[in-house]
Amino acid sequence: MSLNDTYAAPRDGHTAAAAVSSAASATLQIGSRQIGQLLVNRGAALFWSLIGLHATVSIAAPAIGFVTLPRDTLEGFIWGRTFQWGFSKHPPLQAWILGLTEWLAPSAMWLAYAYAQICVAVTLWAVWQLGRSILGERQGLIAALLTLFGVHYYGPSMATFTPDTLSAPLWALAGLFWWRAVVEERPRAWYSFGLVVAISIYAKYVVLLLVGVLGVLTLATPRGRAALMRLDPWLAGLLCLVLVAPHLNWVVETSFSTLGYAFSHGEKATSVLVRLYFCLTFLSAQIIQHGMLIVLLLVTVGFGRFKPKTELVIDGRQVPAFEQMALLTMAFAPIATALVVNYVVGGEFRQGRGTALFAFSGIAALMLIGPRLVLGRLKLAAVLGLVVIVGLPIGNAFHHHVRLAMGAGVVPTLYPAESLADQLTSRWRDDTDQPLRIVIGDRWHAGNVAFYSLDRPLILLDGDTRQAPWVTEAMLARHGAIIVWQPEDREAIANLQRRFPTLKAQGFVSAPSPLSFGPVTTLAYAIVPAELR
């Protein structure tokens, strides 16, 4: 391992300052030698400082820039108002956390942004620990930083707390604990693995894709089969099964509704070419998510004539063949399996379903480069990294303002929800002299009304009790409900008319954009009076 002389810092830092603000400007004041020394001698402090900087910006930017919560986070809060072992779209963990948050701190909805950053920190910690085991101390740190800077899913995309956000740390922890149990032959790690798998089932089923890959690795390799000769993995499996039994019972009782949603959501293919198109679209999106990782490797490692001047050399661990095979399988088999499932199902997979799949990309990239890591252009890489962890979260939070200024009709995070919810709650109370207990309508307009109403009602999506079976006919008869829809939304009206064939608007409420520009939002409503008192 060696540090070489670096070129002098440029006197003019204005270009970088404009790109990332003061953070990048500060970076220009230090040389590549200092950056290399930080990586080598102060790795842990650098890691946690960058995680802290990213978290601070990623919590503050949406808390300031968003007027209303993003859709999936808002939905989790609404689901969390009733305790269930599962919900029509997802397992319950996100809703449990957000529901408890609303109960304990109803005025601190910004905590949802903090939870997302806790997920980022845990994901990258697990990547760091696994990278240390495979590549060595310092290359493991670089792999974690490369994941933070280079895989877009663990940057701005993790600004909000969703089931996808929850799946990322659980994926990384599952891989880490399996590695400790099988590769490092630490039997007690099986219990951590079993616990993480159980939590994963309550978060989002996507982590089971990795569990399946790890199961095949365990059964197909002598080292894996040897690990199964102990009692620990079987006891850990039993622990996992006991913990998930209530949710599995709910899945059976609801006719596998969450699995049905996962495979029925999105556009369906009508031919083999469309199936292939969906797969290529999904794969292309995942490659784009790795765009900055590729850029950083080209900048710092390069190839051929494009190799930079050497500024830092880090000798890592020579990875044994079995470990190479295991890690590459963990890194690439899940996406390959997802593409096969995508083709077989014939559906258009949403890009965000890949959030958890790439926690090991940074480790795999460095392992493929080889045990000797020769780096250059460290200052440029540092500036690019700061652009990612400072600039992109700010851009992610405020680009919606630009969209609204350019004439977008509805921008989810800039919706006049509080005004509309207050008006509709007042109309309900004036008509019934009762608190509002149930809102019926679509996920977005009615969802915002339900969440921001001070009465904290439940929501019955589209009037369909299959999507919210806890809102029973008896509850509707006892409490009544208000039906909310956007007057021009024919699909929403058609969905509501399946349950209420004679639906007609009793009135309208309107609210201006929460900013000084943007359209007025108008909602229609109808009151379903209570039949029983």
C-alpha positions in Angstrom: 0.0 0.0 0.0 1.4 3.4 -0.9 0.6 7.0 -1.3 2.0 9.0 -4.2 2.4 12.8 -4.7 -0.7 14.5 -6.0 -1.2 17.5 -8.2 -1.7 20.9 -6.6 -5.2 22.0 -5.7 -6.6 24.5 -8.2 -6.8 28.0 -6.9 -10.3 28.6 -8.3 -13.0 26.4 -6.7 -16.0 28.3 -8.1 -16.9 25.6 -10.7 -17.2 22.8 -8.1 -18.9 25.2 -5.6 -21.6 25.9 -8.1 -22.1 22.2 -8.7 -22.4 21.0 -5.1 -22.3 24.1 -3.0 -19.8 24.5 -0.2 -19.1 20.7 0.3 -17.4 20.3 -3.1 -15.6 23.6 -2.7 -14.1 22.4 0.6 -13.0 19.2 -1.2 -11.0 21.3 -3.7 -9.0 22.7 -0.8 -7.3 19.4 -0.1 -5.1 17.3 -2.3 -5.3 13.7 -3.5 -2.6 12.8 -0.9 -5.0 13.9 1.9 -7.9 12.1 0.4 -5.8 8.9 0.2 -4.6 9.4 3.8 -8.3 9.7 4.9 -9.1 6.4 3.1 -6.2 4.6 4.5 -5.8 6.0 8.1 -9.3 7.4 9.0 -11.6 5.1 7.1 -14.2 4.5 9.7 -14.4 8.3 10.5 -14.7 9.1 6.8 -17.4 6.4 6.3 -19.6 7.7 9.1 -19.0 11.3 8.2 -20.2 10.8 4.7 -23.2 8.7 5.9 -24.0 11.5 8.3 -23.7 14.2 5.6 -25.9 12.3 3.2 -28.5 11.6 5.9 -28.6 15.2 7.0 -29.2 16.5 3.5 -31.6 13.6 2.6 -33.7 14.3 5.6 -33.7 18.1 5.4 -34.3 18.4 1.7 -37.6 16.6 1.4 -38.7 18.0 4.8 -38.3 21.5 3.4 -39.1 20.8 -0.3 -42.1 18.5 0.0 -45.4 19.9 1.0 -47.1 16.5 1.2 -45.6 13.1 1.8 -44.8 10.8 -1.2 -47.5 8.4 -2.1 -46.1 5.1 -0.8 -45.1 6.7 2.5 -48.5 8.3 2.9 -50.2 5.0 2.2 -48.1 3.3 4.8 -49.2 5.9 7.4 -52.9 5.3 6.5 -52.5 1.5 6.7 -50.8 1.8 10.0 -53.9 3.3 11.6 -55.2 -0.3 12.1 -53.1 -3.2 13.2 -53.1 -6.0 10.6 -50.9 -8.9 9.8 -50.7 -7.8 6.2 -52.2 -5.4 3.7 -53.5 -5.9 0.1 -50.3 -4.6 -1.5 -47.5 -5.3 1.0 -46.6 -7.1 4.2 -47.1 -4.9 7.3 -43.8 -3.8 8.7 -43.6 -0.4 7.0 -47.2 0.3 8.1 -46.5 -0.8 11.7 -43.5 1.5 12.0 -45.4 4.5 10.4 -48.6 3.8 12.4 -46.6 3.7 15.6 -44.9 6.9 14.6 -48.2 8.7 14.0 -49.5 7.5 17.3 -46.5 8.6 19.3 -45.4 11.7 17.4 -48.3 12.9 15.2 -46.6 16.2 14.3 -43.3 14.6 13.3 -44.0 13.1 9.9 -40.5 14.0 8.9 -39.3 11.0 10.9 -40.3 9.0 7.8 -37.3 10.6 6.0 -35.1 9.7 9.0 -36.2 6.1 8.8 -35.2 5.9 5.2 -31.7 7.2 6.1 -31.4 4.6 8.9 -32.1 2.0 6.2 -29.3 3.5 4.0 -26.8 3.5 7.0 -27.6 -0.1 7.9 -27.3 -1.2 4.3 -23.9 0.4 3.8 -22.7 -0.8 7.2 -23.5 -4.4 6.2 -21.8 -3.9 2.8 -18.8 -2.5 4.6 -18.6 -5.5 6.9 -19.0 -8.0 4.2 -16.5 -6.2 2.0 -14.0 -6.3 4.8 -14.4 -10.0 5.1 -14.0 -10.6 1.4 -11.6 -7.9 0.1 -9.8 -6.7 3.2 -10.2 -3.8 5.5 -9.5 -0.8 3.2 -11.0 -2.2 0.0 -14.1 -3.2 2.0 -14.4 0.5 3.0 -14.0 1.6 -0.7 -16.6 -0.9 -1.7 -19.1 0.6 0.7 -18.4 4.1 -0.4 -18.6 3.0 -4.0 -22.1 1.6 -3.2 -23.1 4.9 -1.6 -21.8 7.1 -4.4 -22.4 4.7 -7.3 -25.6 2.8 -7.0 -28.4 5.3 -7.3 -30.9 3.2 -5.3 -29.0 4.0 -2.1 -28.9 7.7 -2.8 -31.9 10.0 -3.7 -34.2 7.0 -4.4 -33.9 6.2 -0.7 -35.3 9.6 0.3 -38.6 8.2 1.4 -39.6 5.3 3.6 -41.3 2.5 1.7 -41.3 -1.3 1.6 -38.6 -1.1 -1.1 -36.5 1.1 1.3 -36.9 -1.5 4.1 -35.9 -4.3 1.8 -32.4 -2.9 1.2 -30.8 -3.2 4.6 -32.5 -6.6 5.1 -31.0 -7.9 1.9 -27.6 -6.7 2.8 -27.8 -8.1 6.3 -29.1 -11.5 5.0 -26.1 -11.7 2.8 -23.7 -10.7 5.6 -25.0 -13.2 8.1 -25.2 -16.1 5.6 -21.5 -15.4 4.8 -20.6 -15.5 8.4 -22.5 -18.7 9.0 -21.4 -20.7 5.9 -18.2 -19.1 4.6 -16.6 -18.1 7.9 -18.1 -21.1 9.7 -19.6 -19.1 12.6 -22.7 -21.2 13.6 -24.3 -18.5 15.8 -24.7 -16.3 12.7 -27.5 -18.6 11.6 -29.7 -17.1 14.3 -29.1 -13.6 13.0 -29.8 -14.9 9.5 -33.1 -16.5 10.6 -34.2 -13.3 12.4 -33.4 -11.1 9.4 -35.3 -13.5 7.0 -38.3 -13.3 9.3 -38.2 -9.5 9.4 -37.8 -9.5 5.6 -41.0 -11.5 5.1 -42.8 -8.8 7.1 -41.1 -6.0 5.0 -41.2 -7.1 1.4 -41.0 -10.5 -0.2 -38.3 -9.5 -2.6 -35.6 -10.5 0.0 -36.8 -14.1 -0.5 -35.2 -14.0 -3.9 -31.8 -13.7 -2.2 -32.8 -16.3 0.4 -33.5 -18.7 -2.5 -30.1 -18.0 -4.1 -28.4 -18.5 -0.8 -30.4 -21.7 -0.2 -29.1 -23.1 -3.5 -25.6 -22.1 -2.7 -25.8 -23.9 0.7 -27.2 -27.1 -0.7 -25.1 -27.2 -3.9 -21.6 -26.7 -2.2 -19.7 -29.0 0.1 -19.1 -26.1 2.5 -22.8 -25.3 2.6 -23.8 -28.9 3.2 -21.2 -29.1 6.0 -22.8 -26.1 7.7 -26.2 -27.8 7.6 -24.8 -30.7 9.6 -25.0 -28.6 12.7 -28.1 -28.0 14.8 -27.9 -24.2 14.6 -29.3 -23.7 11.1 -32.3 -25.9 11.8 -33.1 -24.1 15.1 -32.7 -20.8 13.3 -35.1 -22.0 10.6 -37.6 -23.0 13.3 -37.3 -19.6 14.9 -37.9 -17.9 11.6 -41.0 -20.1 10.9 -42.5 -19.3 14.4 -42.0 -15.6 13.9 -43.6 -15.5 10.5 -46.5 -17.9 11.2 -49.0 -15.1 11.9 -48.3 -13.4 8.6 -48.4 -16.7 6.7 -51.7 -17.5 8.3 -53.0 -14.1 7.1 -51.6 -14.7 3.6 -53.6 -18.0 3.4 -56.8 -16.4 4.8 -56.7 -13.6 2.3 -56.1 -15.9 -0.7 -52.5 -14.8 -1.2 -53.5 -11.2 -1.9 -50.1 -9.7 -1.5 -48.6 -12.2 -4.0 -51.5 -11.5 -6.3 -50.8 -7.8 -6.3 -47.1 -8.4 -7.0 -47.8 -10.3 -10.1 -50.9 -8.5 -11.3 -49.7 -4.9 -11.0 -48.6 -3.2 -14.2 -49.2 -3.6 -17.9 -49.3 -7.2 -19.3 -47.4 -8.5 -22.4 -49.4 -9.5 -25.4 -46.6 -11.2 -27.3 -43.1 -12.7 -26.9 -41.5 -9.5 -28.2 -43.4 -7.4 -25.6 -42.2 -9.8 -22.9 -38.6 -9.3 -24.1 -39.1 -5.6 -24.2 -40.3 -5.5 -20.6 -37.3 -7.5 -19.5 -34.9 -5.3 -21.5 -36.5 -2.2 -20.1 -36.2 -3.4 -16.5 -32.6 -4.5 -17.1 -31.7 -1.2 -18.7 -33.1 0.7 -15.8 -30.9 -1.3 -13.4 -27.8 -0.6 -15.5 -28.6 3.1 -15.4 -28.9 2.9 -11.6 -25.3 1.8 -11.7 -24.2 4.7 -13.9 -22.2 6.6 -11.3 -20.5 3.4 -10.2 -19.3 2.9 -13.7 -18.2 6.5 -14.0 -16.3 6.4 -10.7 -14.5 3.3 -11.8 -13.6 4.8 -15.1 -12.3 7.9 -13.4 -10.3 6.3 -10.7 -9.2 3.0 -12.2 -9.6 3.5 -15.9 -8.2 1.2 -18.6 -5.6 1.2 -21.3 -4.6 4.7 -22.3 -7.3 6.1 -20.0 -5.7 4.9 -16.8 -5.0 7.9 -14.5 -1.7 8.7 -12.8 -1.3 6.5 -9.8 -2.2 8.3 -6.5 -3.1 5.5 -4.2 -2.4 1.7 -4.2 -4.3 -0.6 -1.9 -3.5 -4.2 -1.8 -6.5 -6.3 -0.8 -7.1 -9.9 0.1 -6.6 -12.6 -2.5 -10.1 -14.0 -2.6 -10.4 -17.8 -2.7 -12.2 -19.4 -5.6 -15.2 -20.5 -3.5 -15.7 -17.0 -2.1 -15.5 -15.5 -5.6 -18.1 -17.9 -6.9 -20.4 -17.3 -3.8 -20.2 -13.5 -4.1 -20.7 -13.3 -7.8 -23.7 -15.6 -7.4 -25.1 -13.3 -4.7 -24.5 -10.3 -6.9 -25.8 -11.5 -10.2 -28.1 -14.5 -9.7 -31.0 -12.4 -8.2 -31.2 -10.0 -11.1 -31.0 -12.9 -13.5 -33.8 -14.7 -11.7 -35.9 -11.5 -11.6 -35.6 -11.2 -15.4 -36.7 -14.8 -15.9 -39.7 -14.2 -13.6 -40.4 -11.0 -15.4 -40.5 -12.9 -18.7 -42.6 -15.8 -17.4 -45.1 -13.5 -15.7 -45.3 -11.3 -18.7 -45.7 -8.2 -16.7 -44.1 -4.8 -16.7 -41.9 -4.8 -13.6 -41.6 -1.4 -11.8 -38.1 -0.2 -11.8 -38.1 0.2 -8.0 -38.4 -3.5 -7.5 -34.7 -3.6 -8.0 -33.9 -1.5 -5.0 -32.5 -4.2 -2.8 -30.9 -6.4 -5.5 -27.6 -4.5 -5.9 -26.2 -4.2 -2.4 -23.2 -6.3 -3.4 -22.4 -4.5 -6.7 -19.5 -2.5 -5.2 -17.9 -5.5 -3.6 -18.2 -7.5 -6.8 -16.7 -4.7 -8.9 -13.6 -4.4 -6.8 -13.2 -8.2 -6.6 -13.3 -8.5 -10.4 -10.7 -5.7 -10.7 -8.3 -7.8 -8.6 -6.5 -7.8 -5.2 -4.4 -4.7 -6.1 -6.4 -1.6 -6.5 -4.5 1.2 -8.2 -6.4 4.5 -8.0 -6.0 8.0 -9.4 -8.0 11.2 -9.9 -9.0 11.1 -6.3 -10.0 14.7 -6.1 -12.3 14.4 -9.1 -13.8 11.3 -7.6 -14.4 13.1 -4.3 -16.2 16.0 -6.0 -18.4 13.5 -8.0 -19.2 11.7 -4.8 -20.2 14.9 -3.1 -22.4 15.8 -6.1 -24.2 12.6 -5.5 -24.7 12.7 -1.8 -25.4 16.4 -1.5 -26.6 17.7 -4.9 -28.8 14.8 -5.9 -31.0 14.7 -2.7 -31.5 18.4 -3.1 -32.4 18.1 -6.7 -34.7 15.2 -5.9 -36.6 17.3 -3.4 -36.9 20.4 -5.4 -37.3 19.3 -9.0 -41.0 18.9 -8.3 -41.2 22.6 -8.0 -39.8 23.0 -11.5 -42.3 20.5 -12.8 -45.1 22.5 -11.2 -43.8 25.7 -12.6 -43.6 24.1 -16.1 -47.3 23.3 -16.0 -47.6 19.8 -14.5 -51.2 19.2 -13.5 -50.6 17.1 -10.3 -47.3 16.8 -8.5 -47.6 14.3 -5.7 -45.4 16.0 -3.2 -46.9 19.5 -3.8 -50.5 18.8 -3.3 -52.9 21.1 -1.3 -53.8 18.2 0.9 -54.3 20.0 4.2 -56.7 22.5 2.8 -58.8 19.9 1.0 -58.8 17.6 4.0 -59.9 20.4 6.3 -62.7 21.5 4.0 -64.1 18.0 3.5 -63.8 17.2 7.2 -65.8 20.4 7.9 -68.4 19.5 5.3 -68.8 16.0 6.9 -69.1 17.4 10.4 -71.6 20.0 9.4 -73.7 17.4 7.7 -73.5 14.6 10.3 -72.3 16.3 13.6 -69.9 13.3 13.9 -66.2 12.8 13.5 -65.1 11.5 10.1 -64.2 7.8 10.4 -64.0 6.5 6.8 -62.9 8.0 3.5 -63.7 6.2 0.3 -61.9 6.8 -3.0 -58.6 6.4 -4.8 -55.1 6.0 -3.4 -54.0 9.5 -4.2 -56.8 12.1 -3.7 -58.8 10.2 -1.1 -55.6 9.0 0.5 -54.4 12.6 1.0 -57.8 13.6 2.5 -57.7 10.6 4.8 -54.1 11.2 6.0 -54.3 14.9 6.5 -57.8 15.0 8.1 -57.5 15.8 11.8 -60.0 13.0 12.5 -57.5 10.4 11.3 -60.1 8.3 9.4 -59.4 4.9 7.7 -59.5 4.6 3.9 -61.6 2.2 1.8 -59.9 2.2 -1.5 -62.3 2.4 -4.4 -65.0 1.2 -2.0 -63.6 -2.3 -2.3 -63.5 -4.2 1.0 -61.1 -6.7 -0.4 -58.5 -4.0 -0.3 -59.3 -3.0 3.3 -61.2 -5.9 4.8 -61.1 -4.3 8.3 -63.5 -1.7 7.0 -66.6 -3.9 7.2 -70.1 -3.3 6.0 -71.1 -3.0 9.7 -68.6 -0.2 10.2 -69.9 1.6 7.1 -73.5 1.3 8.5 -72.4 2.5 11.9 -70.1 5.4 10.9 -71.0 6.3 7.4 -68.3 7.6 5.0 -67.4 10.4 2.7 -66.6 9.5 -1.0 -64.0 11.6 -2.6 -62.9 11.8 -6.3 -61.4 14.0 -8.9 -64.2 15.1 -11.2 -62.3 14.4 -14.5 -61.0 11.0 -13.4 -63.2 8.6 -15.3 -61.4 5.5 -14.1 -61.8 6.5 -10.4 -65.5 7.2 -11.0 -66.0 3.9 -12.7 -64.3 2.1 -9.8 -66.6 3.8 -7.3 -69.7 3.2 -9.2 -69.2 -0.5 -9.0 -69.9 -0.1 -5.3 -72.2 2.9 -5.5 -74.1 2.7 -8.8 -76.0 5.9 -8.2 -73.0 8.0 -7.2 -73.5 11.7 -7.8 -71.5 14.7 -6.5 -73.2 16.5 -3.5 -70.6 19.3 -3.7 -67.1 20.3 -4.6 -64.1 21.7 -2.7 -61.1 23.5 -4.2 -57.7 24.6 -3.0 -55.0 26.5 -4.7 -51.5 25.2 -5.2 -49.4 25.3 -2.0 -46.8 27.4 -3.9 -47.3 30.7 -5.6 -47.8 29.0 -8.9 -49.6 25.9 -10.1 -53.2 24.8 -10.7 -56.2 24.8 -8.4 -57.2 21.3 -7.3 -60.9 20.5 -7.2 -62.5 17.4 -5.7 -66.0 16.2 -5.7 -67.6 14.5 -2.7 -70.7 12.6 -1.6 -71.7 11.7 1.9 -72.8 8.2 2.8 -74.9 8.7 5.9 -74.7 6.3 8.8 -77.5 3.8 9.0 -77.0 2.8 12.7 -76.3 5.1 15.7 
